[in-house]
Amino acid sequence: MGIKTALPAAELGFYSLVLSGALAYAGRGLLEASQDGAHRKAFRESVRPGWEYIGRKMDVADFEWVMWFTSFRNIIIFALSGHVLFAKLCTMVAPQLRSWMYAVYGVLAVVGTMGPWYLLLLLGHCVGLYVASLLGQPWLCLGFGLASLASFKMDPLISWQSGFVTGTFDLQDVLFHGGSGFTVLRCTSFALECCAHPDRRYSLADLLKYNFYLPFFFFGPIMTFDRFHAQALRIPQTLGMPLQVSQVEPVRPEGELWHIRAQAGLSVVTVMAVDIFFHFFYILTIPSDLKFASRLPDSALAGLAYSNLVYDWVKAAVLFGVVNTVARLDHLDPPQPPKCITVLYVFGETHFDRGINDWLCKYVYNHIGGDHSAVIPELAASVATFAITTLWLGPCNIVYLWSLLNCFGLNFELWVQKLAEREPLAQIEARLSEQMTRRVRALFGAINFWAIIMYNLVSLNSLEFTELVAQRLLLTGFPQTTLAILFVTYCGVQLVKERERTLALEKEQRQDKEKPE
């Protein structure tokens, strides 16, 4: 069944009507629950007075979001604005030193935030992986990188290394783990690229320029070294062209600056919209009170689970949107924000950080799994990938469970695909029309969609809340609630498939226009 298979317009209109009505109904239930629970004793710590002109309390359960856009807002704006201004000044005065300016400014920002001893700690890890890269053994570089990462994720080394940070402040742990973890991944990427391209002479200075680029330093996203080096230094990629640093500021494509401004404006609007949303919907606080959450209607409970994952995507999209805006001003093409959970019904496309996903795919998943069509190599690739992901997130019981569930989901998709290619299922599918095949696949996509939600809700919220949602939707509410939610999700998957079909047709039309006559 091709992606270009269309469904009748009336059918798609019906799906849109059902989905809109279901979301509105679930939203109404969440709004009423938020109003009823605003004055509960269990909500006092995380539901506090919000904007005066709204006149309602606000959900402040996510301390990172609150810190980013309240107490640390001015610091973030100051640091990134300084980066942009100094980058522009250096480009005007000495464009050949542009990449050095990025590194120097990043080093100064790290020293000012975390202290000189923390900088020396990271430099030690950078030098260690640089030395490993000189040996030209990929397995050694990857092993050394994972050992360095483990030292920041597991005791007793993590406790010892955290002592290198001077001072105390609210986001200290977040910045420590972010800066350290991303540093190790960047240095490992550098080492592996050195092994992959022994003909290219990369220096320690290249590594430091790459690692201490401030917009990516603490929170990512990760750009693999080959991409960053080519873009930051504007190195020609054509075979046979000399490797040299551009002496002038790269020319922007027409309309790019407008898109950068639009992205910056969209990030600001999104932050305001999320804050307003939290005045009316306490989606982060309600799951912490299981007694209250258990009294929600089934539709509201399903909407609560779904909205928790959507919020996590919005949070990542805003963070990466701000960082990517600055990176684009520096003429970089950073990894895009992750796909919204709303359009995901396949485990293979599920990720909340596209940069880390690209890193894992390039150096682990694709390297072991090949074209991902064989069961055993795919199993080995996914196990290795999620093992490293577990180390990245920090080994603990919840992360173990999350990795196990998502690794199973990724492999189960391949097993079902292989089963569908064999008789008699392949023969049955061949007898169906393309439209009916799309409907059948959308039904399985709806089941997969909720598997993705449940598997990721474990880590994004809590195991207890996930158990409550599963029990209500699958056991207590069976069959009415289960089938109703499955049908609504099926409608959503069909609309996503229609969007994919439209995008595929538009892409094909663009390619036809670009073909020489």
C-alpha positions, 0 to 999 in steps of 0.5 A, a space after each residue: 500500500 503506497 503512501 499516496 493512497 487517498 480516502 474519500 473527502 467525506 470520510 476524512 471530514 468525518 474523522 476530523 469531526 470525531 477527533 475534534 469533538 473528542 479532544 474538546 470533550 476531554 479538554 472540558 473534563 480536564 478543565 473542570 478537574 483543574 478548577 475543582 482541584 485548585 484548592 486541594 491541599 495536595 496541590 498547594 506546592 505546585 499550583 500557585 498564584 499566576 498572572 494577575 490579569 488572568 486571576 487564576 492559579 498556575 501549574 508550576 510543577 515543572 521546575 525546569 520550565 519555571 526556572 528557564 523562563 523566570 529566574 534564569 530567563 535574563 541570564 539565558 537572554 544575556 548569554 545568547 545575546 552576547 554570543 550573537 553580538 560578539 559573533 557579528 562583531 568578529 565576523 565584521 572585523 576578522 571573519 577567519 577567527 569566527 570559529 575561535 570566537 565561538 569557542 572563547 566566548 563559550 569557555 568564558 560562559 562556562 567559567 562564569 557559570 560553573 567555575 574554572 575547576 569544572 572547565 578543567 574537568 571537561 578539558 581533561 575528558 576532551 584531551 582523553 578522547 582526543 588521545 584515544 582518537 589518535 590511535 585510530 581504533 573506533 571500538 576504543 574511542 566508543 568504549 572510552 567515550 562510554 566510560 567517560 559518560 558513565 563517570 558522569 552518571 554513576 557513583 562514586 565518580 559522579 559525586 567526586 566530579 560534581 565537587 568541581 563545580 563552584 557555588 550553588 544555584 537552582 539549576 546547578 545539577 541540570 547544567 552540570 549533567 547537561 554540559 558534562 553529558 553533551 561534552 562526552 557525546 561531542 568528544 566521542 563523535 570527534 574521535 569516531 570521525 577521526 577514525 572514519 577519516 584518517 586522511 583528515 588531520 583534525 587537531 585538539 583545537 578543532 575539538 575545543 571549537 566544536 565542544 565549547 560552542 555555547 548555544 549547544 553546550 549545556 542543552 544540545 542539540 548534538 551535531 555530529 562533528 563532521 557536520 559542525 566542522 563543515 558548517 562552522 568552518 565552511 569546509 568544501 565537501 566536494 572531493 578534491 577541493 582544499 580544506 580551508 576556512 572561509 574568509 568572508 561571512 557566508 551568504 544567506 539564502 533568500 528569505 532565511 533571515 525572515 524564517 529566523 525571525 519567525 522562529 524566534 517569534 514563534 518560540 516567544 509566543 509558544 512560551 506565553 501560550 504554555 504559561 496561559 495554558 497552565 493557568 487553566 489545565 493542571 496537567 502536571 500536578 493532577 497525576 501526582 495526586 492519584 486519588 484525585 486522578 482516579 476520579 477523573 472521567 475516562 476521557 479526561 484521564 486519556 487526555 491527561 496522559 496524552 497531554 503530558 507527552 505533548 507538553 514534553 514535546 513542546 518543552 523540547 521544541 521551545 528549548 531547541 527552537 531558541 537554541 536553533 535560532 541562534 545557531 542559524 544566525 551563525 550559519 549553522 543547520 542544526 538538528 530540527 526539533 523532534 516530531 510531535 507525539 501527535 503525528 507518531 504512530 511508529 516506534 522507529 520515528 519516536 524520539 524527544 531529541 533529534 540530535 541524540 537520535 541522529 548521534 545514536 543512529 549514525 554511530 550505533 543503530 545503523 552501524 549494527 542494524 544495517 538496513 534494519 530488515 533482518 530480525 537478529 541484527 535489528 535486535 542487536 542494534 536496538 539493544 545496544 542503542 537503548 543500552 547507551 540511551 539508558 546510560 545517557 539518561 542515568 541508570 535507574 529502575 524507571 529508565 531500565 523499564 522505559 528502555 525495555 518497553 521501547 526496545 521491545 516496541 521497536 522490535 515488535 514492529 519489525 516482527 509484525 512486519 515480517 509476519 505480514 509479509 508471509 502467507 497467509 497474511 500477505 495473500 489476504 492483504 493483496 486481496 484488499 483494495 489500497 484504501 482498505 489496506 490503509 484503513 487496516 494499517 491505520 487501526 494497527 497504527 492506533 494501537 501502536 500510538 497508545 503503546 508509545 504513549 504508555 511506554 513513554 509515560 513511565 519515564 515522563 510521569 510516574 509508574 503509578 500514574 501509568 498503571 492507573 491509566 492502563 487499568 482504567 483504559 484497558 481493564 475497568 473501561 473495557 470494552 466501551 472506553 477501550 474501543 471509543 478511545 481506539 476509534 478516536 485514535 484511529 481517526 487521528 492516525 488517518 488524518 496524520 496519514 493524509 498529511 503524510 500523503 499531501 507532503 509526499 505529493 508536494 515533494 514529488 511535484 517539487 522534484 518534477 519541477 527541478 528536473 531538467 527538461 
